[in-house]
Amino acid sequence: MTLNTADRTVDTGVAKPTQRRWIALAILAIAEFLVMLDASIVNIALPSIGANLHLDTAQLSWVITAYVLPLGGLLLLGGRLADRFGHRRVFFVGVVGFIAASALAGFSLNGGMLLGARAIQGASAALLMPASLALVTRLFPIASDRAKALGVWGAVAGIGSAAGVLLGGVLTAAFGWEAIFFVNVPAGLVVLIALPFLIGRDRESARVRLDLAGALTVTGGLVSLVGALSLSEQFGFADPLIIGLFVAAALLLTAFAIIEHRSAQPLIDLRIFRLPTVAGGNAAMLFAGAATTATFFALSVFMQQVLGFSALESGLTQLPLAGTLVIIAGVVPSVLARFGARRVLVVALLVLAAGLVWLSFAPADATFVGSLLVPTIVIGAGLGASFIATTQLAVDGTSGSDAGLASGLVNTSQQVGGALGLAVLSTIAANRVTELMASGTAKADALTSGFGLVFLGAAAAAVLGAITVTVITRGRANSTTAQ
């Protein structure tokens, strides 16, 4: 494996004219948008889904978990499959699966059918996400163009997460909860129809042995870890099932590290983490994912259960946040070129933390304009810049043959971080609410205090991300330095 510290042009088999490359980027971004959208769009629709399919609160949490588990657990395998069998081919397989699973979810007649469809969605997303980002890096081999393209890509990830809350409210109010899944079908078909005209067939891939043992151990380990974190709120950390899952995760991930160290053709060449950009970018994405997932979940529930907003109102209140992300998307690439990804990322994470701390002070009788508007705008700015800078940092400096791996790593960090952040912070919040209500505190005040802890915890995760990336990349060349 070659670890590059500078961009190198590769024969990608994709359309060369500049305009077609940017159109191809737009089409690939639609797929990325749908994946990120589905991680958050269900939040506001959960009460409607529960009422229609007769699911209680604990069962409703699995509507999210059933998607995150296979997505986070299979991303690394998806990235290597894309490197092995072709980025374009694996991308199309993932899109087809995602469309079919979305339709199945919309037609669900019971909770089991919905959870199964969500699991297929997550597994399909684990194929298309690393393959699509690898295609982006190959479409734009020149440093200046790649910085702009990855800026768009990182922005789409953040916008998708924010737009999920907005569209979830609008679609649920107008057409019912089924619409949040059906909306993926026409958008996915656009991707399937347009992309073959923009990106040529994959070149013949090197015939290397797929590291099946590594794939099974890392997938099993990540699924066990994410499952333990997700179920801990329902069963508690002392439950034998949770303890067993944590033990299984530790054993499987240890076995994976040993296998990768000894394998001649590993699933993940661990030397990739010798690049400070890869190590720092993934560490930052882990913390950013934790902050983002917990924030959107808590914010949507806080608005509906405490402030009494409808699903539509909760969605519309996310417009300023989403709009800020769009604006930041147009500004950050030029800022990256001037100041470097590491510096921009650190500042962005601190801005995100500031907005979250501000939001944690929102009272039980808060108004949108008085207590939520400005902090959510600050959060939007921090999220937009951090996703762009993190993506840039995590994939730069890797060779074309490892593009799928690098993409899978950064997306895995985001999803595993999101599962960890949601599980840990929601458990802390639930314990706080139970404690306060047992002491006679009004439910609205207890919930407000609990959600405040979630926002503060998310802020702490963002600060830890800034500190971690600073330490890892200190004194090393930045991936996106001023020209």
BATIMAR-41125 format. One record per residue (C-alpha): residue number from 1; x, y, z; residue in one letter. Coordinates in steps of 0.25 Angstrom, whole numbers, plus 5000, padded with zeros to 4 digits. Example, Ala and Ser with C-alpha at 12.3 -4.5 7.8 and 13.67 -1.06 7.14 Angstrom:
<nodes>
   i    X    Y    Z aa
   1 5049 4982 5031  A
   2 5055 4996 5029  S
</nodes>
This chain:
<nodes>
   i    X    Y    Z aa
   1 5000 5000 5000  M
   2 5005 5014 4996  T
   3 5002 5025 5006  L
   4 5003 5038 4998  N
   5 5005 5052 5005  T
   6 5002 5059 4992  A
   7 4991 5058 4981  D
   8 4994 5049 4970  R
   9 4986 5048 4957  T
  10 4980 5034 4954  V
  11 4973 5029 4942  D
  12 4959 5028 4947  T
  13 4951 5024 4936  G
  14 4941 5035 4939  V
  15 4937 5047 4930  A
  16 4948 5057 4928  K
  17 4941 5070 4924  P
  18 4940 5079 4936  T
  19 4925 5081 4935  Q
  20 4922 5067 4935  R
  21 4931 5064 4947  R
  22 4923 5074 4955  W
  23 4910 5069 4950  I
  24 4915 5055 4954  A
  25 4918 5061 4968  L
  26 4904 5066 4969  A
  27 4898 5053 4966  I
  28 4907 5045 4976  L
  29 4904 5056 4986  A
  30 4889 5052 4985  I
  31 4892 5038 4989  A
  32 4901 5043 5001  E
  33 4889 5053 5005  F
  34 4879 5042 5005  L
  35 4888 5033 5014  V
  36 4890 5044 5024  M
  37 4875 5049 5023  L
  38 4871 5035 5027  D
  39 4879 5035 5040  A
  40 4871 5047 5045  S
  41 4858 5048 5037  I
  42 4851 5038 5046  V
  43 4853 5046 5059  N
  44 4841 5055 5058  I
  45 4833 5044 5051  A
  46 4835 5034 5063  L
  47 4822 5038 5071  P
  48 4814 5035 5058  S
  49 4821 5022 5055  I
  50 4819 5017 5069  G
  51 4804 5021 5069  A
  52 4801 5014 5055  N
  53 4810 5002 5057  L
  54 4807 5000 5072  H
  55 4822 5002 5077  L
  56 4826 5006 5091  D
  57 4837 5016 5094  T
  58 4848 5005 5095  A
  59 4843 4999 5082  Q
  60 4843 5012 5075  L
  61 4858 5014 5079  S
  62 4861 5002 5070  W
  63 4855 5009 5058  V
  64 4868 5017 5059  I
  65 4877 5006 5064  T
  66 4873 4996 5053  A
  67 4879 5006 5043  Y
  68 4891 5010 5050  V
  69 4896 4996 5054  L
  70 4898 4990 5040  P
  71 4902 5004 5035  L
  72 4913 5006 5045  G
  73 4917 4991 5046  G
  74 4918 4989 5031  L
  75 4925 5002 5026  L
  76 4939 4997 5026  L
  77 4935 4984 5019  L
  78 4927 4992 5009  G
  79 4940 5001 5006  G
  80 4948 4989 5004  R
  81 4938 4982 4995  L
  82 4938 4995 4987  A
  83 4953 4995 4985  D
  84 4953 4980 4982  R
  85 4941 4979 4972  F
  86 4940 4994 4967  G
  87 4935 5007 4973  H
  88 4924 5009 4962  R
  89 4919 4995 4963  R
  90 4918 4994 4978  V
  91 4912 5008 4978  F
  92 4900 5004 4969  F
  93 4898 4991 4977  V
  94 4897 5000 4989  G
  95 4887 5010 4983  V
  96 4878 4999 4977  V
  97 4877 4992 4991  G
  98 4875 5006 4998  F
  99 4863 5009 4989  I
 100 4857 4995 4990  A
 101 4858 4996 5005  A
 102 4852 5010 5006  S
 103 4840 5005 4998  A
 104 4839 4993 5008  L
 105 4839 5002 5020  A
 106 4828 5011 5014  G
 107 4819 4999 5012  F
 108 4822 4993 5026  S
 109 4810 4987 5033  L
 110 4816 4985 5046  N
 111 4829 4988 5055  G
 112 4837 4975 5050  G
 113 4835 4978 5036  M
 114 4839 4993 5038  L
 115 4852 4989 5046  L
 116 4856 4979 5035  G
 117 4855 4989 5024  A
 118 4863 4999 5033  R
 119 4874 4988 5034  A
 120 4874 4986 5019  I
 121 4875 5001 5017  Q
 122 4887 5002 5027  G
 123 4894 4990 5020  A
 124 4892 4997 5006  S
 125 4897 5010 5011  A
 126 4909 5003 5016  A
 127 4912 4999 5002  L
 128 4909 5012 4995  L
 129 4915 5022 5004  M
 130 4930 5018 5004  P
 131 4928 5015 4989  A
 132 4922 5029 4986  S
 133 4933 5037 4993  L
 134 4944 5028 4987  A
 135 4938 5032 4973  L
 136 4938 5047 4977  V
 137 4953 5046 4981  T
 138 4956 5040 4968  R
 139 4948 5050 4960  L
 140 4956 5061 4965  F
 141 4971 5057 4966  P
 142 4976 5072 4966  I
 143 4977 5078 4980  A
 144 4970 5091 4977  S
 145 4958 5084 4971  D
 146 4958 5073 4981  R
 147 4957 5083 4992  A
 148 4945 5089 4986  K
 149 4938 5075 4983  A
 150 4941 5070 4997  L
 151 4936 5083 5003  G
 152 4923 5081 4996  V
 153 4923 5066 5001  W
 154 4925 5070 5015  G
 155 4914 5080 5014  A
 156 4904 5070 5009  V
 157 4907 5061 5021  A
 158 4904 5072 5030  G
 159 4892 5078 5022  I
 160 4886 5064 5021  G
 161 4886 5062 5036  S
 162 4880 5076 5038  A
 163 4870 5074 5027  A
 164 4865 5061 5032  G
 165 4858 5068 5044  V
 166 4852 5079 5035  L
 167 4847 5069 5024  L
 168 4843 5059 5035  G
 169 4833 5069 5041  G
 170 4828 5074 5027  V
 171 4826 5061 5021  L
 172 4820 5054 5033  T
 173 4810 5066 5035  A
 174 4806 5066 5020  A
 175 4806 5052 5016  F
 176 4808 5043 5028  G
 177 4821 5036 5033  W
 178 4822 5027 5021  E
 179 4826 5038 5013  A
 180 4839 5040 5020  I
 181 4843 5026 5013  F
 182 4836 5028 5000  F
 183 4843 5041 4997  V
 184 4856 5033 4995  N
 185 4851 5025 4983  V
 186 4850 5036 4973  P
 187 4863 5042 4977  A
 188 4870 5029 4977  G
 189 4865 5026 4963  L
 190 4870 5039 4958  V
 191 4884 5035 4963  V
 192 4883 5021 4956  L
 193 4878 5027 4943  I
 194 4888 5039 4942  A
 195 4901 5033 4947  L
 196 4904 5023 4936  P
 197 4905 5034 4926  F
 198 4915 5042 4935  L
 199 4924 5031 4941  I
 200 4930 5020 4932  G
 201 4931 5006 4936  R
 202 4941 5001 4946  D
 203 4955 4998 4941  R
 204 4959 4983 4944  E
 205 4962 4982 4959  S
 206 4974 4976 4965  A
 207 4971 4961 4968  R
 208 4974 4961 4983  V
 209 4969 4952 4993  R
 210 4958 4958 5002  L
 211 4961 4957 5016  D
 212 4949 4950 5021  L
 213 4954 4947 5035  A
 214 4957 4962 5037  G
 215 4943 4966 5031  A
 216 4936 4956 5040  L
 217 4943 4960 5053  T
 218 4942 4975 5051  V
 219 4928 4975 5046  T
 220 4924 4966 5058  G
 221 4932 4975 5068  G
 222 4926 4988 5063  L
 223 4912 4982 5063  V
 224 4914 4977 5077  S
 225 4919 4990 5082  L
 226 4908 4999 5075  V
 227 4898 4989 5080  G
 228 4903 4989 5094  A
 229 4903 5004 5095  L
 230 4889 5005 5088  S
 231 4883 4995 5097  L
 232 4889 5000 5110  S
 233 4878 5011 5112  E
 234 4867 5000 5112  Q
 235 4874 4989 5120  F
 236 4885 4996 5128  G
 237 4900 4994 5127  F
 238 4900 4983 5138  A
 239 4890 4974 5130  D
 240 4897 4961 5126  P
 241 4893 4964 5111  L
 242 4900 4977 5111  I
 243 4912 4972 5118  I
 244 4913 4960 5108  G
 245 4912 4969 5096  L
 246 4923 4978 5102  F
 247 4932 4965 5104  V
 248 4929 4960 5090  A
 249 4933 4974 5084  A
 250 4946 4974 5092  A
 251 4950 4960 5088  L
 252 4945 4962 5073  L
 253 4953 4975 5071  L
 254 4965 4970 5078  T
 255 4965 4958 5069  A
 256 4963 4967 5057  F
 257 4975 4975 5061  A
 258 4983 4962 5062  I
 259 4978 4957 5048  I
 260 4981 4970 5041  E
 261 4995 4971 5047  H
 262 4998 4957 5042  R
 263 4991 4957 5029  S
 264 4998 4958 5016  A
 265 4986 4965 5009  Q
 266 4978 4971 5021  P
 267 4964 4977 5020  L
 268 4971 4990 5027  I
 269 4985 4992 5026  D
 270 4987 4998 5040  L
 271 4999 5006 5034  R
 272 4989 5016 5028  I
 273 4987 5022 5043  F
 274 5002 5026 5042  R
 275 4997 5038 5034  L
 276 4993 5048 5044  P
 277 4982 5054 5035  T
 278 4975 5040 5034  V
 279 4977 5038 5049  A
 280 4973 5052 5053  G
 281 4961 5053 5043  G
 282 4955 5040 5048  N
 283 4957 5044 5063  A
 284 4950 5057 5060  A
 285 4939 5050 5052  M
 286 4936 5041 5064  L
 287 4934 5052 5073  F
 288 4926 5061 5063  A
 289 4917 5049 5060  G
 290 4914 5047 5075  A
 291 4911 5062 5077  A
 292 4902 5062 5064  T
 293 4893 5050 5066  T
 294 4891 5053 5080  A
 295 4887 5068 5077  T
 296 4877 5065 5066  F
 297 4870 5054 5074  F
 298 4869 5062 5087  A
 299 4865 5075 5080  L
 300 4854 5069 5072  S
 301 4848 5062 5085  V
 302 4850 5074 5093  F
 303 4842 5083 5084  M
 304 4831 5073 5083  Q
 305 4830 5067 5097  Q
 306 4834 5080 5105  V
 307 4831 5092 5097  L
 308 4818 5086 5090  G
 309 4822 5088 5076  F
 310 4816 5080 5065  S
 311 4824 5071 5056  A
 312 4822 5082 5045  L
 313 4826 5093 5054  E
 314 4838 5085 5059  S
 315 4843 5083 5045  G
 316 4841 5097 5041  L
 317 4849 5102 5052  T
 318 4861 5095 5046  Q
 319 4861 5104 5034  L
 320 4871 5114 5040  P
 321 4881 5103 5044  L
 322 4880 5097 5030  A
 323 4881 5110 5023  G
 324 4894 5113 5031  T
 325 4900 5100 5027  L
 326 4897 5103 5012  V
 327 4904 5117 5014  I
 328 4916 5111 5021  I
 329 4917 5101 5010  A
 330 4920 5112 5000  G
 331 4930 5119 5009  V
 332 4938 5108 5016  V
 333 4946 5102 5004  P
 334 4953 5115 5001  S
 335 4956 5116 5016  V
 336 4962 5102 5016  L
 337 4971 5106 5005  A
 338 4976 5118 5012  R
 339 4977 5113 5027  F
 340 4977 5098 5025  G
 341 4968 5087 5030  A
 342 4973 5085 5044  R
 343 4972 5099 5048  R
 344 4958 5101 5042  V
 345 4953 5088 5048  L
 346 4958 5092 5062  V
 347 4951 5105 5061  V
 348 4938 5099 5055  A
 349 4937 5089 5067  L
 350 4939 5100 5077  L
 351 4928 5108 5070  V
 352 4919 5096 5071  L
 353 4922 5094 5085  A
 354 4918 5108 5088  A
 355 4905 5107 5081  G
 356 4902 5094 5089  L
 357 4905 5101 5102  V
 358 4896 5112 5099  W
 359 4885 5103 5095  L
 360 4886 5095 5108  S
 361 4881 5108 5116  F
 362 4867 5107 5109  A
 363 4856 5107 5119  P
 364 4844 5099 5119  A
 365 4835 5110 5114  D
 366 4845 5114 5103  A
 367 4841 5121 5091  T
 368 4848 5119 5077  F
 369 4852 5133 5075  V
 370 4856 5136 5089  G
 371 4864 5123 5093  S
 372 4866 5114 5081  L
 373 4868 5123 5068  L
 374 4882 5128 5071  V
 375 4889 5116 5077  P
 376 4884 5107 5066  T
 377 4890 5116 5056  I
 378 4903 5115 5063  V
 379 4902 5100 5063  I
 380 4899 5100 5048  G
 381 4911 5108 5046  A
 382 4920 5099 5054  G
 383 4914 5086 5048  L
 384 4915 5091 5034  G
 385 4930 5095 5035  A
 386 4934 5083 5044  S
 387 4928 5072 5034  F
 388 4935 5079 5022  I
 389 4948 5080 5029  A
 390 4948 5066 5035  T
 391 4945 5060 5022  T
 392 4956 5067 5015  Q
 393 4966 5063 5026  L
 394 4962 5049 5027  A
 395 4963 5045 5012  V
 396 4975 5054 5007  D
 397 4988 5047 5006  G
 398 4983 5033 5003  T
 399 4986 5026 4990  S
 400 4975 5024 4980  G
 401 4975 5009 4983  S
 402 4972 5012 4997  D
 403 4961 5022 4994  A
 404 4950 5013 4998  G
 405 4956 5009 5011  L
 406 4959 5023 5015  A
 407 4944 5027 5012  S
 408 4939 5015 5019  G
 409 4948 5019 5031  L
 410 4943 5033 5033  V
 411 4928 5029 5031  N
 412 4930 5018 5041  T
 413 4935 5028 5051  S
 414 4923 5036 5049  Q
 415 4913 5025 5050  Q
 416 4920 5018 5062  V
 417 4922 5032 5069  G
 418 4907 5035 5066  G
 419 4903 5022 5073  A
 420 4912 5024 5084  L
 421 4908 5038 5087  G
 422 4893 5035 5086  L
 423 4894 5023 5095  A
 424 4902 5030 5106  V
 425 4896 5043 5106  L
 426 4882 5038 5105  S
 427 4885 5029 5117  T
 428 4890 5040 5125  I
 429 4878 5049 5122  A
 430 4868 5038 5125  A
 431 4875 5035 5139  N
 432 4874 5050 5142  R
 433 4859 5051 5138  V
 434 4856 5039 5146  T
 435 4863 5045 5158  E
 436 4857 5058 5157  L
 437 4843 5053 5155  M
 438 4845 5043 5167  A
 439 4848 5056 5176  S
 440 4835 5063 5171  G
 441 4840 5071 5160  T
 442 4830 5074 5149  A
 443 4831 5066 5137  K
 444 4834 5078 5127  A
 445 4845 5083 5137  D
 446 4851 5069 5138  A
 447 4851 5067 5123  L
 448 4857 5080 5121  T
 449 4869 5077 5131  S
 450 4871 5064 5124  G
 451 4872 5070 5110  F
 452 4881 5081 5115  G
 453 4891 5070 5120  L
 454 4890 5064 5106  V
 455 4894 5077 5100  F
 456 4905 5079 5110  L
 457 4910 5065 5107  G
 458 4910 5068 5092  A
 459 4918 5081 5094  A
 460 4928 5073 5103  A
 461 4929 5063 5091  A
 462 4932 5074 5081  A
 463 4943 5080 5090  V
 464 4949 5067 5092  L
 465 4949 5065 5077  G
 466 4957 5079 5076  A
 467 4967 5075 5086  I
 468 4969 5061 5080  T
 469 4971 5066 5066  V
 470 4981 5077 5071  T
 471 4989 5066 5078  V
 472 4990 5056 5067  I
 473 4993 5066 5056  T
 474 5002 5075 5064  R
 475 5015 5078 5057  G
 476 5011 5070 5045  R
 477 5008 5075 5031  A
 478 4994 5079 5029  N
 479 4986 5072 5018  S
 480 4980 5085 5012  T
 481 4990 5096 5014  T
 482 4991 5110 5008  A
 483 4996 5110 4994  Q
</nodes>
